[in-house]
């Protein structure tokens, strides 16, 4: 055991191996021990695990939640969610001579914590529906907590704020999703999510990177089942079209959809406008409009090593 001193003069014990002080200790969760990986010395024992228990000690085996000590700590809630709820007494010893309960809850969950907890559950549900990783859920929860505590979006539904926070978190983590994809997993309209999105950026004084065609290309092509060669060609076409300023004012999603359509039509893996539109979340007419802008210079847009199944002059003119 060694001690480290703080600036206020107090010394706090720090668990470390006396023979290997720089070794990173391994925690044996089953035994509650801290073990040195170099020499096997048990440095600390009876370490408290703050996670939920996975066993059940009651006779009611059908209960879904076997935990008897509550959930793991949640730093996003006030007090870390370390509260104790006392149930109502049933025996005579639970009441005083006036019939009042002897044991009462000193603190119940506040309305703000309850609202945040419900929002966190909604965020987790939405993220699961579109297979988003845990780091995006955590960032979304943090964004929602900041917005909720600032009370800068009063009057807006918590579900709308949560949906907008999820959209922002995806953009900030470099895996953007479209507004339509967020709408599909929430009960909020695209217009309302867009409004909350702008208000949150202003309230938190934060920003998000501009989306590009490359942000969606790999996911769209993968969902369409297109081979790597077509995906690389579509990425090249979209980037070249932007560089040549062929699609001014067009959204990156519609440009990406048009590039995928052109690349697939030139290959053996042909996809229709409707198939691409269903995956990209854009209308057929939007794909056609962007395609017509890039078609006249199609010969300049394909990568030099692309293997054509259909020549450029035989591509659909729409």
N, C-alpha and C positions, 0 to 999 in steps of 0.2 A: 504494500500500500504506500502511496506517496501523496503528498499534499501540494495543492497549488494555492497561491494567495490571490485575493482580489484587491482592487484598488482601495476598498474601504477598510482594509486591515484584517478582514475575516479570512480564514483559511477553509477551503472546501476540500473534502477528501476526494481523490480521484483513483478509481480502481485501475491498477496496472500490475503487471508481473514484476516482481523485484529483480528477477534475473534478466528479463527482456522487456524493459520499459517501453520500447518503441513498437512492440508487437501489437497487432490489432486482435483484441480478444474475441473468441468465438462464444456465442451464447447458446447453451443447451436449453431449449425451451421446455423440454420434457422434465428435466431435473431442476431447472432454475439455477444453473451454474454458469459462471463466466470462466472460460478455460483458455489458458495460454496455448496457442497453436505450436509454439516452438518446443516447449518442454512438457506440456500436458498438465501443468499445475492448475488446480482449481483455485482461482484468485478470489472469486466472490460466489457466495451461495445464497439461496433463497431470493433470487431476483424476482421482482414482481412483474408479471406480464399484464399489461393494461388492455390487451385484446379481449374479445368475447370468448367465452368457453364454448367448446364444441360438444361437450357431453351434457346429458340431462340426468338430473338426480331425482326427478319426480316420477311418480307412477304413471303420469299421463304421457305416454310415449308418442301420442299423436300430435303433440304440440309442434308447430313449425319451428319456433325459435327455442333451441335448447339452452340458451344462455340464461344464467341466473344472476349475473353481475352486470347486465346492461351492455350496451354497444361499446365499441372502442372510442377513445377520446376523439372529439371533434373540435379542433381549435377554432373553427369558424363560428361556433356558438358561444354565447356568453358563459363563462365558467367552465368551458371545455366540455359541457354536457355531463359533468360529474355531479349529478343530482340524485337524491334518494326519494322515492315515492312510497309513502306509507299507506297501505290499503286500509279500508274501513274495518274496524274491529267487529267481531261477532259474539265473543263471549262476554260474560258479566264483568270480567276484570278489565275490559277495554273502556268502561264508562265510569264516571264518578257518580257521586250520590245524587247529582242533579240531572243525570242522563246525558251529560256532555262527553264527547270522546276525549279520552286522556291523551291519545297520541294523534297529533295532527301534522300535516305537511307544513314544514316551515317555509318551503319555497316550492312552488310549482313552475312549470315551464311558462315563460312569458309569451305574450302574443307575438312579439317580434321574432323570438326564437322559433315559435311554431310556424310562422309564415316562412322563415328562411328554410326550415327543415322541409316543409312541403315543396318549396321551390327547388331545393337540392334533389329531392326525389324526382321531380318532374324533369330536371336537367339530366339526371342519370338515366331516366327512361328514354328520353329523346336521343341521348348519345348512344344508348344500346341499340336503338332501332337502325341507326346508320353506321354502327360498328366503329365508333370513335374511341381512341385509347384513353387511359386513365388521366394522363397529363392534361388533356383538353378539358376533361370534366373538372379537374382541380382548378384550372385557370378560370373556367366559367363560374365555378362556385365563388372564387375570390372576387371576380368582377361583380357578381350579383350582390355579394356582401357589401362591397364598397358603395355601389349605387343605392342599396337599401338603407345603409346607415347615413348616407348623405341626404336622403329624402328629397333628392332633386327631381325625381320623376313621380311625384305624388299625383294620384289620379289615374295612373297607368296600371293595367293589370299586371300582377306578378308573373303570370305565364308569358305575357308579351315581353317583359323585361328579361326573363330567363332565356327566351328564344333569341332575342337580340344579343345577349351576352354569349350564347353558344356560337352564334355567327361570328362575333368579334374574336372569340377565343380560337376558332378554326383559322381565321385570317392571320392572327398573330403567331400561331404555331406553324404556319406555312402549309397547312392542308385545307385551303378554303373550300367551303361548300356554298352552293347557290342559295338564294333566298327561297327558291321553290323547293329545294331539298329540305330546308329547315321547316318550311310551311307544311310539308308532307308528313313530318313527324310531330307537329304541334297542332294546336287548335286555333292558332292565330293567323290572321290574314297577312299577306305579303306586305300590304300597305302599312299595317300597324307595326310589323317588325321593322320595316324601313324607318318609320318615325322614331321608334325607340332606339334604333341603331345610331341615328344622328344625335339624338339627345344624350345618349350615354357617352359618345365620343367627346361631346362638348362638356358634359358634367365632369368627367374624369380627366379631361385635358390630355387624352391619349390619341393615338393615331394607328392606322393599319396600313400595311403596304398595298400598293395598287395590284389588283389581280391581273394576271397575264394569261395568254392562251395556254402556256405550258403548265399552269397550275391544274388544269382539268384534263389535259390530253391523255395522260396515262390511264386515269380512272375511266374516262369515257371509252377509250379503245379496249380496255380490259373488260368492261361490262358488255361491250359489243362482240367480244370474242375475236378481235382482230389480231393478226400476227405482229411481231415486233417490227418487221420491215414497214408495214403500213403505218404503224404508230410513229415511227421515226420520220416517215415521209410527211405525214399530217403535221407533225411538229415543225418540220422544216418549211412546209408550205405556209403555215400560219405565221411563223416568224418572218418569213420573206415578205409576205403580204403586208405586214405591219411596217417593215422597214421601207418598202416601196410606197407606203402611204396609199394603198389601194382600198382600204376599208375605213375611211375617216368617219368617226362618230359611231362606229359599230361596237357592240359590247364584245369583250374577249370570248364569251361563251358562244355567241353566234358565229364569230370568226372561226373558233375551234371546230364547231359543228360543220361549217362549210368546208373547212380544210379536210376533215375526216371523210366527208362525202366525196370530195374530189380524189383523195388518195385511194379510197376503197373502190371507186369506179374505174380507176386506172389499174387496179390489181385484180387478182382472181377472187378475192373475198369482197364481193360487192354488197353494199348495204343501201337500203332505201332511205329517203328523207324521213319517213315516218319512224323507222327503227332508230335512227340517230336522234331525231327530235324527242322521242320518248325517253331516251337515256339522258340527253343533255338538258331536257326540260325547256326546249324552245319549239316554236311552231314551225310547221313545214315552210310557210311563206317567209319566215325570217331566215331560214337556211337558204332558200332560193335567192332572196335579195342579196345576201352576202356572197353567195356563189357566183351570181351574175357580175359582181364587182371584180372578182379575181379571175374569172374564166378567160377574158381576153388576153391575159398574160400568163396563162397556165404553163406554157413552155419554159418560162423563166423561174417558175416556182418549185418545180420538182428537183430533188437532189440529183447530182450527176450520176450516182451509182444505182438509181432506182430501176428495177426491172419491170417494164411495162407489160401488162397483160392486154390492156387496151391502149392504143396510141393516143397521144394528146389530141389530135385532130378528130378522134372518134368519141371523145368524151361528150356527155349530154350537154346541150346548150341551154336547156330550160327556157 
